[in-house]
Amino acid sequence: MVKVVVSKNSEQYLSLKITGHAYSGKPGHDIVCAAVSTLGQTLANALELIAEIPEKELRLSYQSGLLSLSVPETADRHTVDILFRNFVIGIDGIVGSYPKNVKLIIEEVQGHDKNF
Protein backbone atom coordinates (compact mmCIF):
# COMPACT_ATOMS: atom_id res chain seq x y z
CA MET A 1 0.00 0.00 0.00
CA VAL A 2 1.09 3.55 -0.72
CA LYS A 3 0.85 5.80 2.32
CA VAL A 4 0.62 9.55 1.68
CA VAL A 5 1.13 11.75 4.76
CA VAL A 6 0.52 15.48 4.44
CA SER A 7 1.53 17.41 7.55
CA LYS A 8 0.11 20.80 8.39
CA ASN A 9 -0.52 23.00 11.35
CA SER A 10 -3.53 25.23 11.86
CA GLU A 11 -2.13 27.83 9.46
CA GLN A 12 -0.18 26.09 6.70
CA TYR A 13 0.98 22.96 4.91
CA LEU A 14 4.40 21.84 6.12
CA SER A 15 5.51 18.62 4.49
CA LEU A 16 4.75 15.55 2.44
CA LYS A 17 5.89 11.97 2.75
CA ILE A 18 4.90 9.23 0.29
CA THR A 19 6.01 5.68 1.12
CA GLY A 20 5.36 2.19 -0.12
CA HIS A 21 4.10 0.57 -3.30
CA ALA A 22 0.54 0.07 -4.56
CA TYR A 23 1.06 -3.47 -5.88
CA SER A 24 -1.85 -3.02 -8.28
CA GLY A 25 0.20 -4.22 -11.25
CA LYS A 26 3.58 -5.56 -12.26
CA PRO A 27 6.58 -3.38 -11.32
CA GLY A 28 6.99 -0.75 -14.01
CA HIS A 29 3.34 -1.18 -15.09
CA ASP A 30 1.53 -0.20 -11.90
CA ILE A 31 -0.77 2.69 -12.86
CA VAL A 32 -1.70 3.47 -9.24
CA CYS A 33 1.94 3.82 -8.19
CA ALA A 34 2.63 5.85 -11.32
CA ALA A 35 -0.29 8.20 -10.62
CA VAL A 36 0.73 8.85 -7.01
CA SER A 37 4.38 9.31 -8.03
CA THR A 38 3.40 11.73 -10.76
CA LEU A 39 1.35 13.86 -8.38
CA GLY A 40 4.17 13.88 -5.81
CA GLN A 41 6.80 14.83 -8.37
CA THR A 42 4.51 17.48 -9.84
CA LEU A 43 4.00 19.00 -6.38
CA ALA A 44 7.77 19.07 -5.81
CA ASN A 45 8.36 20.68 -9.21
CA ALA A 46 5.55 23.21 -8.69
CA LEU A 47 6.90 24.19 -5.28
CA GLU A 48 10.26 24.83 -6.91
CA LEU A 49 9.04 26.54 -10.10
CA ILE A 50 5.80 28.29 -9.08
CA ALA A 51 6.39 28.96 -5.37
CA GLU A 52 10.07 29.61 -6.21
CA ILE A 53 11.46 27.44 -3.40
CA PRO A 54 14.98 26.22 -4.21
CA GLU A 55 15.19 22.42 -4.31
CA LYS A 56 17.73 22.26 -1.47
CA GLU A 57 15.37 24.25 0.77
CA LEU A 58 12.61 21.69 0.14
CA ARG A 59 14.81 18.96 1.67
CA LEU A 60 13.57 16.79 -1.17
CA SER A 61 14.28 13.07 -0.99
CA TYR A 62 13.26 10.76 -3.81
CA GLN A 63 14.02 7.07 -4.17
CA SER A 64 12.15 3.85 -4.86
CA GLY A 65 9.10 3.79 -2.59
CA LEU A 66 9.81 7.16 -0.97
CA LEU A 67 9.27 10.82 -1.74
CA SER A 68 9.52 13.38 1.04
CA LEU A 69 9.79 17.14 1.22
CA SER A 70 9.41 19.95 3.74
CA VAL A 71 8.37 23.53 3.02
CA PRO A 72 10.61 26.23 4.55
CA GLU A 73 9.06 28.89 6.77
CA THR A 74 10.06 31.58 4.28
CA ALA A 75 7.86 30.17 1.48
CA ASP A 76 4.93 32.08 -0.02
CA ARG A 77 2.15 30.54 2.08
CA HIS A 78 -0.68 31.38 -0.33
CA THR A 79 1.01 29.67 -3.27
CA VAL A 80 2.08 26.67 -1.17
CA ASP A 81 -1.49 26.28 0.10
CA ILE A 82 -2.93 26.24 -3.43
CA LEU A 83 -0.35 23.72 -4.65
CA PHE A 84 -0.85 21.37 -1.68
CA ARG A 85 -4.65 21.61 -1.92
CA ASN A 86 -4.43 20.67 -5.59
CA PHE A 87 -2.18 17.71 -4.69
CA VAL A 88 -4.60 16.53 -1.98
CA ILE A 89 -7.53 16.73 -4.43
CA GLY A 90 -5.63 14.52 -6.87
CA ILE A 91 -4.57 11.98 -4.24
CA ASP A 92 -8.09 11.91 -2.80
CA GLY A 93 -9.40 10.98 -6.25
CA ILE A 94 -6.94 8.08 -6.45
CA VAL A 95 -7.88 6.93 -2.93
CA GLY A 96 -11.55 6.99 -3.99
CA SER A 97 -10.81 4.68 -6.91
CA TYR A 98 -8.15 2.48 -5.26
CA PRO A 99 -8.79 2.48 -1.48
CA LYS A 100 -6.99 -0.86 -1.01
CA ASN A 101 -3.84 0.52 -2.62
CA VAL A 102 -3.50 4.12 -1.38
CA LYS A 103 -4.07 5.74 2.01
CA LEU A 104 -4.11 9.52 2.59
CA ILE A 105 -3.38 10.87 6.06
CA ILE A 106 -3.68 14.59 6.84
CA GLU A 107 -1.61 15.01 9.98
CA GLU A 108 -2.10 18.04 12.22
CA VAL A 109 1.16 18.99 13.96
CA GLN A 110 2.24 21.69 16.38
CA GLY A 111 4.71 24.34 15.28
CA HIS A 112 6.25 24.66 11.84
CA ASP A 113 8.41 21.72 11.01
CA LYS A 114 7.63 18.04 10.66
CA ASN A 115 10.87 16.19 10.03
CA PHE A 116 10.83 12.81 8.35
URNOR-V460804 format. One record per backbone hydrogen bond with DSSP energy under -0.5 kcal/mol. NH is the residue of the N-H (numbers start at 1). CO is the residue of the C=O. If there is no record, write none. Layout:
nh co
NH CO
NH CO
This chain:
nh co
2 101
3 19
4 2
4 103
5 3
5 17
6 4
6 105
7 5
7 15
8 107
9 12
14 7
15 7
16 69
17 5
18 67
19 3
20 65
29 26
31 29
34 30
35 31
36 32
37 33
38 34
39 35
40 36
41 37
42 38
43 39
44 40
45 41
46 42
47 43
48 44
49 45
50 46
51 46
53 47
54 52
57 54
58 54
58 55
59 55
59 56
60 55
61 68
63 66
66 63
67 18
68 61
69 16
70 58
71 14
75 72
77 75
80 76
81 77
82 78
83 79
84 80
85 81
86 82
87 83
88 84
89 85
90 86
91 87
92 88
93 89
94 90
95 91
96 92
97 93
98 94
101 98
102 98
103 2
105 4
107 6
107 105
108 106
109 8
109 107
115 113
